[in-house]
Amino acid sequence: MRRTIHFIVLAIGLLVTLPVIAQTTISGTVKAPGKLNAEGAIVTLVQSKDSSLVKVVLTDSLGQFEIITSKTGLLMLTVVYQGAAKYFSQPINLLGTQQSVKLEPIQLLPKAGNTLDEVIVASKLPFVEKKIDRTVINPEALISNAGTNALEVLEKSPGVQVDINGNISLRGKQGVMVFIDDKPTYLTAADLANYLRSLPSSTLATIEIMTNPPAKYDAAGNAGIINLKLKRTKTKGINGSINTSYGQGVYARSNNSFNLNYRVNKINFFTNLSYNINQSFQDLFIERQYFKPNTTVLNTTFNQNSFIQRVSKGFNGKVGFDYYINKKATFGLVLNGFVNQNNTTTTNKAEVGDGSAQLQSLVQAFSPSKRQFNNQSVNLNYSYKLNERGREISTNADYVGYHGVTDQYLLNSIFDANNNFISKTNLISDLPSDIDIWAIKVDYLNPLKNGGRFEAGVKSSYVNTNNIANFFDEANGIKIPNYDFSNHFSYKENINAAYINYNFNRKKFSFQTGLRFENTNITGNQLGNLQRPDSSFTRQYNNLFPTIFMLYRVDSVGKHQLGLSIGRRINRPDYQAMNPFTYPLDRFTLYSGNPYLQPTFSQNIELSHTYKNRFTTAFEFTYVKDVITETIQQENGIFYSRPGNLGQQFSYSLSFNGAFNPTKWWVLQLYSELTYNDFRSTIYGQQLNNKGSFWFISPTNQFVLNKKWSAELSGTYTSRVVTGQFITIPVWTMRMGLSVKILKDMGSLKFTLNDIFYSNQPGGDILAVANSTANWKSFLDTRVGTIAFGYRFNKGKSLNARNTGGSDAEKGRVK
């Protein structure tokens, strides 16, 4: 609480003494000669007095562009497009008080002859863009993203790590909230990974990475928020896109999507449909050594090989409309749904030896499982403009429902060292689960006369989960209830929140500060059975979360900018993580929940320097208390995996992001990060002091070969990583891609090859496990060649888009 008071005092003091952030949005449309939409035109904003670069963007398929800047004074636009004369605008005077500037349509004039320079420049869409409070990823900037899915795009994103189980971390920190269109996903790590695998990359417009989100966003996620924005435009008439791909590794896969927007009179209709099928495998090797208590004398050895085959099929659908009641009021309805079916077949072979590593027994396991997971959601939204200056009030109401059921069969057969059959066990499980989420929020925005902006809002969310685990032992065709594993758990959560946010901009200084209050109420109930009594728990806590952002432009033209952000965040336990039931992964490994989990709190500070809006260097420090992470405990030769709280984490990170132009036809985007993690805790009676640094680098080379053809060569390297009880080995991968425009540049063919040298083979060690050591190594279906086709169609006049979404933090915690 003392740290919170210090943050509040600092926020109020800075609010009183410093000027703060305001940004202006410059938007417009570019028309090519012949009055067609100029797709892919390069629009550059520069300072009028010395032509110093402010920002570069590309127009979309409708010729639209949007530039957000905090610059003031006289600026100018230039536009370059193949086959057209270069365009120079009249000076644009930004006073710092305008919220938006809408330009008249820019009509380009024909030019006699094309120059290679202009063709090359017009193809440079940056993969990474840095803004004051977030990093923006443009998936379509990389050819190698063609035919992939959302999870694979995240793996290539700066600072994001995805392990073999689909757990997402950011700059070496766990506790990331994943949003879709500003709405949390409410999913477990496994279900979230399956959902993201079913979401084709062709449906993604941008990905926003926020390590320290503003007060408007929910405080959940101590590592930050990753927000996936799906494609959506609003035009009079009809426009959309079709994408399909086929990939072949050891197994085949395919991603397909269809996007449509239609605007007529006061109604705008939009839909986004996708279907995917993904086949893959994991070849997992595990080695464990067990020692006699409190000695280094080897007692037992355990070597296991698990071959896991997965077939996943997913269908995603989004349908909605906006009704423009009048110039001030808009009503919207959005319906979402997905169906995901995941069939997994696991074959285990384990060898158990004595202290001299002599084989004692063999265990073979066969485990087919079928997971069916469905979702449906409804969003109602309404916005009303109170005046012409942009004062607005908006309301969002959401319902989200999930239903899942897993059917699994686990057969274990035991043999002696001479392969003579000893015994077998059959375990059958039926695991239905239901989650219902309701959320409502109201936001108020008031642009002030002095160029500042005041925001405030309230939100309330309610979560109801019901999880049943029915286990049966099967013998001679007869099923007998297994009450050791069977379980029935219900969970209820209510979070009430309110926030205020204020920002302002004056000359060289920009400043933003906010404060968010959240009240959390939790109840968990485990219903008993013949062997276990009823049990329950409750939690109630109130917290304040201040945030501060500052930007100082060192020189008058803004070549050098210094930034500072400070914030406090929370990571609540996932809904399923507090379910105390025990679930067998195999004969020697069990998973269980933890009803004693406490929320994680983190303090984040980041200092940054930006040069010419192209090169950003940042230093971040994070202190985390009660880190929620996977923990491992060993009892009687069985490894128990469960979520737990580690005492403290200290994290220091230095990162660099920049775009270089070695030649006019070659762009090099480079992201590099050096992070030091220090975990300190006592866990299951063992002292954990796991510390170390890791280095991540991701160079992306983009080449423009001519007007039609372009190529890409990219890769990533991650050194040894320290996380909680785990240390992972270094991994690296390389990718290449080739793209050609077809069908009058409305279509494209892309050819990609991922993990060229089949080097992405994760593995690692487990630390601080009583009287034992463990390590693992995985081989995955990562070397995949893909061919992808995309086609865009449009006919209409561009209009402004509007964001919707009210349930901003609950979806990411359905685990």
N, C-alpha and C positions, 0 to 999 in steps of 0.2 A: 504494500500500500504506500510505503514511503517513496518508492520509485515512481509510482503513479502521480503522487503529489508533486514531485520534482518535475515531471513531464508537464503537468498542468501549469505550474508556475512559469516554466520556460516558455510554453506556448503562449500564455497570456502576455508575458513580457515582450516576446518578439512581435506579437500581434499589435501591441501598443506602439512599439518603437520603430518598426520597419514597414516599408511599403511591400505590397504583395502582388500575386500572379494574375494576369489577364491575357487571354489569347484571342486572336482574331482568325476566323475561318474565311479564306478566299476561295471561291468556287466559280466554276464556269464550264463552258462546253466549247470544244474545238471542232470546226468543220473543215474537212479536206476539200481540195478543189473538186468541183462537181457537187458540192454540198452534202457529201456523205460524211458519216461520223468518222473522225480521225482517231481510230484506235491505236494505241501505242505511241502517240505523240509525246515527246519529251518536253515538259513544262518546267521552266527554271525560274525561281524567284531570286532576284539579286538586289543589292543596295544600289540605288540610282547613282550615287556620287562616285563610287569606285568599282562598281560591278562585282563586288565580293559576294560569294555564294551564300544564300540563305537556306534554300531547300530545292530538291529536284524530285518530281513525281512523274508518273506516266498516266496518260488518260486510259479509261477503261473501254470496254467494247462499244459504249455509246458516246465516246469522245468526252466523257466527263472527267473533271479533276477537282481535287480539293486539297488545299494547303493550309495547315494550321501553324500559325507563327505568333510569337510574342514580340516580334520586332515592331518598332515604331519609326515614323519618319517616311521619307520618300523611297519607295521600292518600285521595281519594274519586272515585268514578265517577258520571257522570251519563249518561243515555241519553235521546235524543230520537228519536221515530219517529212518522210521520204516523198520525193516528187513535188514538194512545195517550197516556196521561198521562205526563208527564216523570218519569223514574226517578232516585232518589238512593240511592246505596249507603251502607252503613255504612262508617266509616273503615277503611282498609286500612293496617296497620302494616308498612312495609318496613324491615327492619333492615340491609339491605345484604349479608346472608349467604345469602338465598334465591336459588336459580338460577331458580325459576319459581313462580308462584302461579296455581293453577287455581281459578277461581271457580265456584260453583254456577250452574246456568242461571238467567238473569234473565227472569222472566215479566212482561211489560208488561201493564198494565190498560187497558181501553178508556176513551176520553175522549169526552165529548159535544161534537162539533164539532172541526174542524181549524183550526189557525192557519197562516197563510201562512209565518210565521217558521220554524216547525218543518219545513215541507215544504222550504223553501229550504235550511236548514242541513243537512238530511239528504242533500242532493245534492252536497255539497262534498268531493270527493275531491281532495287536492292532487296536482298533476302532479309536483312536486319535493319530496322530503323529505331533509333534511340530517341525517346521523348522524356520530358521532365519526370514523369512518375511511372513510366513503363517502357518495356522493349516490345516492338511490334515486329512480328515475323510475317513475311509474305510467301506462303507456300508455293505459289505459282512461279516464283522467281527461280526455283531450282528445277531443271529438267528431270533430275533423278527422283523428284517427288511424284512424277507421273505414274499412275497405276498403283500407288501405295495407299496406306490408310493413315488415319489421324495419329495413331500411336507411333508409327514409323516416322512421321513428320516431327513429332515431339522429340524423338530420340536424336534428331539432327539439330534441334534448336539450342541456342547458346545457353549454357548453364543448367540444362535439363538432363537428368540421368533416369533411365528406365531399366530396372533389373529384369531378370528372366521371368519373374512372377508378375510383372506388370506394375510393380510399385514405382511411383514417380517421386523423385526428389529434385531439389533445386539448390544448386551451389553446395551440394553435399549435405543439405538439410532435408529431413523428412517433414511431413505435415503440409503437403501442397493441396490446395483446393482447386478442383477442375470445374470450370463453368462452360456451358454451351449457350451462346447468345446472352450473356450476363445472367444466366440462371444456373445454379449449382446442380450437379448431376446426382447427388445423393447415393452413390454406388460404392460397393466394396472395391478393393483393389483388383480382385479377380474379375468381377462383373464390369467394372469400369474399363479394364483392359480389353475385355471381349467386346464391349460397346464401341470403344475407339477403333478396334480392329475392323468393326463392321461399318465404320464411317469413312467413305472414300475421301482421299485428299482433294479430289476435284470439287467436293462440296464446301471446302474451307475458303473463306475470303482472307482472313488474317488470324493470327494467334497473338494475344496480348499476354506478356509475362510481367507481373507486378510483384516485386519482392517486398514492397512496402505500400500497399494500396491506400488511397485516400479514405477519409472517414465515411464517405458515402457507402463504401463497400462493407460487408460484414467483416468482423474482426477475425473470423475463423481462418485457420491455416497459418501456422507460425512461420513457414517457409515462404508464404505468399500465395498468389492466385495466378492460375493459367486460364485465360478466357479464350475459348475457340469461337470465332465469329463465322457463322455460315453465310454463304452467298445470298444476297438479296438486293435487288435494285427496284426502283419505282419509276416507271415511265408511262406516258400515255401510249397506248397500243400494247404490243406483245413483244416480249423478249425472253431469252432463256439460253440454255446450253444442254448438250448431251455429251456424256463422257463414258467410254468403255475401255477396259484393259484386260489383258491376259498375261499372267506371269507364270514362269516355270522355274522352280528350283528342283529339289528332289520330288516335291509334290507341286501340283498346279494350284493357281488361285486366280480370282477375277473380281474386279471392282467395277460397278456400273452406277451411273447417277443421271438424273434428269431434273433440271431446274427451270421453272416457268414463272414469269411475272406478267400480269395483265391489268392495265389500268383503263377504266372507262368512266367518264363523268366523275362522280364522287366516290366510286368504289375502286379499291386496288386489291386484286387477288394475287396470291403468291403460293407456290408449292415447291417442295424439294423432296424428291424420292430417290432412294438408293437401294441397291441389293448387292451383296457380296457373298462369295464363298471362298474360304481360306483353309487350305490343308497344310499342315506343318508337323514337325516332329521335334522332340528334345531327347538327346541321348545323354543321360545324367550319370556320373560316377561319383560315389560317396565312399570315403574311407574314414573309419573311426577306430580309435585305440582307447581301451579302458585299462586303468591302472588300479592296483590294489590301493585301498584308502590311505590317503596322505603319504603316498610313496611314489617313486618313479618306476616301480616294478610292473612291467606289462602283465596284464591278466587275461585280456580278451582282445581279439581283432575282429573287425567287421568291415567287409568290402561289398558294396552293393552297386549293381548297374540297373538303372531304370530306363526303359525305352518307352517314350510317351508319344502317341500319335493323336493328333487333334484334327477334327473336321468341324469348322464353324460356318454357319449360315446366318446371315443377318439381313433384315429388311427394316429400313428407316423411312418414316413418312412425316412430313410437316406440311400443314395446310392452314392458311389464314387469310384474313382480309382486313383492310382498314376502310372505315366509312368516314368521309370528311363531311361532317354535319354542316359546318360553315367555315369561315376563315379562321375562327378561333378554336373550334372544338373538333376533336377527332376521337372516334371509338374504334377499338380493334379487338379481334378474336384470333387466337392462334391455337391450333390443335397439333400435338406431337404424339408420335407413337413409334415403338420399335419392337420387333420380335427377333430374339436371338436364340439359336439352338446350337449347343456345343456338345459334340460327342467326343469323348476321350477314352482311349484304351491304353492302359499302363501294364507293362510286363516287367516284373522285378525278379532279379536273381541275386541272392545274397549268400556270401560265404562267411561262416563264423569259425574263428580259429582260437586256439588257446594262447598262453603266454609266449610260446615259442613259435607262434604263427602256423602251427600245424592245424589242418582242416579238421573241424569237429562235426559240423553239420551244414546242410544246404537248405535254403528256404526259397521256394519259388512262389510268386504271387501273380495273380491275374486279376485286373480290376477294370472292367468297363463301366463307364458312367455316362449318363445323359442329363444335360442341364438345359432346361427350357426357361427363358427369362423374358418377360413381357413388360412393357411400360406404356402408360397413356398419361397425357397431361393436357390441361386446359389453362389458357391465360386470357384474362379479360383486362383490357387496358383502356384508359380514358385520359386525355390531356386537354387542358383548356388554357389558352393564352389570355392573360389578364390585361395586357396592354401591348402597344406596338414596340416597346423597348425590349421585349423578350421575357417579361415576367410570366411565369407559367406554374401551374400546379398539375401534377399527374398522379394517377392511381393505377396500381397493378394488383390483381387478385389471381392466385394460382392454386390449382389442385394438381398433384402429381401422385400417381399410383404405380406401384411395382408388384408384380406377382412372379415368383420363381418356384421351380420344383426341380430337385435333383434326385435321380434314381441311380443307385450305385450298388455294385456287386463286388465283394472282396473275397477272393479265394486264396488261402494260404496252404501250401503243401510243404511238409518238412521231411528231409531225407538225412540219413547219416553220412559219414565221410565216404562210404562205399556206394552211395547213391541208392541205398535201400529205403523204401518208403516207411515213414514212422507214423505220421498223422496228418490230418488236414482240418481246417476250419473254414466255414462259409458264413460271411456276414453280409446281410442285405439291409439297405437303408432307403428310406423315403423321407425327403427333407423339403417340405413346402415352407414358403415364407411370403409374407405380405407386408407392404409398407404403404402407408397413406400419409400424405403431407399436404397441409394447407398453409398458405402464406398470403399476407396482404401488406402492402406498403403504400405510403403517400409521400411524394417528394415535392418540395417547393423550391423554385429558382427565382432569384431576383437580381438582375443586372443593375448595378448602382450607377448613379450619374457620374461619379468620380472615376469610373473605369473598373471598379471592383465588382465582385460577384458574391452574393450571399446565398447559401443553400442550407436547407434543413429538411428533416424527414423523420418518419416513424415507421416501424415495421413490427409485425408479430407473426410468428410461425408456430405450427403445431405438428408434431410427428407422432405417429402411432405405428408400432411394428409388432408383428406376431410371427414367431418362429417355432416350428415344430420339427423335432428330430425323432423319427421312428426307426429303431434298429431291431433287427431280428437275427438270431442264430438259426441257421438252416441245417438240418440233419435228416437224411433219408426222406427228403421232400417235405418235411414238416418244419414250419416256422415257429420259433419260440421267442417271445419278446425279450430283448436284452435291455434291462433297466439300468445297467451301468452307463450305457451310451445314450439311451433315449432321454429326451428333454423337451420341455415346452416353456418358452421364454417370451415375455411381452415387455415392451419398452415404450415409455411415453416421455415426450420432451416438449417444453414450451420455452421459446426465447422471445423476449420483448426488447426492442431496441429503439433508440432515438439518437440523432446526430445533428451537428451543426458544422458548417464549413464556410470559410471566408477566404477569398483570394484577391490580390491586387497587384498591379504592375505600375512602376514609375521609373522612367529613365533606365538606369542600369540594374535596378533591383526588381526581382519578382519574388513574391512570397505567398505561401498558402498554409493555412493551419486549420485543423478540425478536431473535434472531440466526439467520440461515440460512447454511449452508455448501453450496456447489455445486461439484461436480467435473465438468468438461466434456471429452469426448474425441471428436474429429471426424476422419474420413477421407474424402477425395474422390478419385475416379478418373475420368479422361477416357480412354476407349478410342480409340485412333487409327484412322485410315483410310488410304487410298492417298496422301493428301496431308498427313496430320498424324500425328505420333508420339504414343504414349501419354504421359500426364502424370498426376501425383497430388500431393496435399498432405495434411498432417496438422496438427491443432491440439490442444493440451492446456493447460488452465488451471484453476486453483482460485481461488475467490473467496468472501469473506465479505460478507453483506448485513445490517447492523443496521437496526432500525426502532425508533422511539420515538413514543409518543402521550401527550400530557398534556392534562388538562382541569381548569381551576380555576373554581369557582363563586364569583363575587365577593361576592354577597350570600347571605343565608341561604335565600331562596326560589328562587334560581337564575335570576333574571331576566336577569342578565348572566353569560355564560360565556366564558372565554378558553381557546383551544385551541392546541396546538403539535404538529406532527408532523415527524419527520425520518427520512429513509430513503435508502438507496442501491440502485440497480437496474441491470440489464443488458439490452441489446437485442442478441440474437444475430442474425447474418444469416439470412434465410429460406433454406430448403433449396434452392430453385431459383435464388436470387440468386447463389450461388457456382458455378453451372453456366456455364462459359466460352463456350458456343456463341453464335453470332450469328444473329439472326432478323430477316428483313426485314418491317417494318411497311408500307413502300411504297418506291418507287424511291429516295427521298431521305432516308429515315429508317430506321435499323437499331437493333435492341435487342440487347444482349449482357449476359451475366452477368459476375461479377467474382470470381475465386477468391482474390483478395488481400484481400477484405473482412475487417476486424477488428471484434470486438464493440464496441458502444457502452456506455459507463458514464455514469450520471447521479447527481448528488447533489441531493436535493429537501428543501426546508424550507418549511413552511406555517404561518402564524400566522392565527388566526381569532377572531372575536368573534360571539357569538350572543345575541340579545335576545328573551326570551320564547319561545324555540324557534320563532320565526317569521321572524326576520330574521338573516341570516348574512352577514358581511363577512369576506373572506379575502385575505391577501397571500401569494403563493407565489414563491419563487426557485428556479430550477433551473440547474445547470451541467452541460453535456453534453460529453463528450469523444469524438471520432471519430464524429460523427453519421452514421448510415446513412440516405441519402436518394437520390432520383433525381438524377443528374448528366447534363449535356449536353456533348458534345465535338463540334467540327466539324473534319472532315478532307476535303479535296478536294471541298467542296460537300455532303458527306453529314453529317447530324446523327446522332450515336451517342448513344442513351439507355442508360445503365447505372447500377446502384446503385454508390455510392461513399461513402467516408468524408470528411466535412468536419471540419476541425480542431477547432473549438470552437463551442458555442452557449451564450449567456447569455440566460436568459428570466426576465422579471419580470411577474407577473400580479396584478391587483387585481380581485376579483369581488364581486358582491352578489346575494343571492337572498332574496326575501321575498314574503309573501302579504298583500295589503291587502283590506279590506272597505269599499269606498266606500258601499255600501248593503247591506241584508240579503239582497238578491237578486243581488248583483254581487260576484264575487271576481276580483281582479286578481293574477295570479302574474307576478312580474317577475324576470328574470335578466339581469344586465349584467356585462360583463367588459372590462377594459382590459389589453392585453398588449403588452410591448415585447420584441422579439427582436433579437439581435445575433449574426450568423454571421460567423466569421473563419476563412479558410482560403486555401490555395493549391491550385488545382485545374487540372490539365492546363496548367500553366505560367502560369495567369492568377490574379491576386490577387482574392479575393472578400472584400469587406467590405459585407455586405448587412445593414442594420439599419433598424428602424422599428417603430412602434407600430400596433396595430389595435384597433378597438372593436367589440364584439359586444353586441347587445341583443335580448332576446326577451320581449315582453309577451304574456300570454295572458289574455283576458277571458272569464269564464264567467258566463252569465246564466241564472237559473232563472225561467222565465216563469209556470209554474203547476205543479200536481202531476205533469203528464205531459210537458210540453214544456220543453226547455232549449236554449240557443244558445251559440255560441262565436265569438269574433273574435280572431285571433292573428296574429303575424308575427315576422319576424326581419330584422335588418340587420347586415351584416358590412362593415366598411370595408376599405380597401386592406391586404393581408396580405403580410408578408415571410416567405418560407420557403426556405432554402437558396439556390439559383440563381434562384428564382422570386419574382415580385411579382404578386399577383392583384388585379384591379380590384374596387371595391365592388359588392356584390349585396344585394338585398332581396326579400322576398316577403311576401304576405299570404294568410291562409286564413280560411274561415268554415265554420260547421257548424250543423246543426239536428238535434235528437234528440227522439223521442217514444216513450214506453213504451206497449206494446200487450200483448194477451193476458194480462190480469190482472197486468201488470208483469213477467211472465216473459220477454217479448220486447221488442225495440226496433227501430225504423227510424231510420236516420241518413242525412242528406243533407249532403255536403261539397263544397266547391270550393277547390282548392289553387292557389296562385299566381294570384290573381284578376287582377292587372294584367300578367301575363306579364313579370315583371321579373327573374326568376331566370335571368340570362344571364351565366355566368362567362366570364372572360378574363384575360389578363395578359401579362407580359413575361418573357423569359429573359435573365439577366445572365451576365457573365464567360465568354462564348463567344468563342474566338479569331477576330478579324477578321470578326465578324458580329454582327448583332442579330436578334432574333426576337420576335414577339408572336402571340397567338391570341385568338379569340373564338368562343364556342359558343352555339347555340340548341338547347334541349332540349324534350322533350314533357312540360312540367311543369304546364301549366294543365289540370287534370283534374277533372271533376265525377264524384262517386261516390254511389251509393245502396247502403246496407248493411243487412242484416237479421241479427239475432242472437236466439237463443232458448236459455234455460237450463232444464234439468230436474233435479230432485233429489228424493230420498226417502231419508232416512237420518239417522243420528246422527253428529255430528262427532267426529273423533279427531285426534290429533297427527300431523303430517307428518314425514318423515325425509328428509334430503338424502343423495344418493349421488353418487359420481364420484371417480375416481382419477387420470386423466390431466389434470392441471391446467395445463399450459403448453405442450404441444408442438403442439396443433392449430392455433394461430394463426400458425404459421410455414411452412405449406405454400404456397410461392410459386413 
